[in-house]
């Protein structure tokens, strides 16, 4: 619910070593947001920059009171920057974007328009990208796999340009590298997720922070998201399925070989397949046991479960 301190819009910009782009970015944000004639703020989060980024931000802050600057002692990552900014944001709507000028602030009004009454989160889609092939090809593969595994049909999970309703950023917990999966986290919490094609520009200053390690870490974080959102309250559904599958395959293998042995058609002493069957049975029992232990642990917390409530009529 809005109060006296609530603004219409919070623009959140996490950054790392972007001193050359900040002045221009500030002017572009003002050019896009001021025509809305609504109260707004711009939150810059300096994620441990080692250049003059903070000095530039301090100068901008002294000239524009609508700017808030949060400075980390060291580089904690984009998820940490967004998490802190989301807690500080006072806007009824929140727009996030990168600081390298590849995201276009002119897209902000359009994102808010698409958000409308239909969605709670609108993610940008950089349909035409100006990035090296070493970044675009892995990104397309990553987005395809993520879409298939999460069931959310959007094209660009990692686009920095996103628009949110206030309740989304106040509820969704972002840590590690989970900022890539905010649309999935919001979707599984019951929020409505949409997509809009946005303009993408070639990098004007500095160099990309993307590395191969981020690609692999992204898939590990995808597993984290899938487990913590889908199975944290029902671990037996995850471990039990694989456990039963492994157990049944082992039983079928050893059952078949046992019948062959009883009929005198084979010897079990020289059949590695027989040992494989036993191994699958043991693995199946272990998976089921892990799932049951998980159920025992989570059962103690079910009375304290929290739920995402959109509306209450009293």
Order of alpha helices (4+ residues) and beta strands (2+ residues): beta-alpha-beta-alpha-beta-alpha-beta-alpha-beta-alpha-beta-alpha-alpha-beta-alpha-alpha-alpha
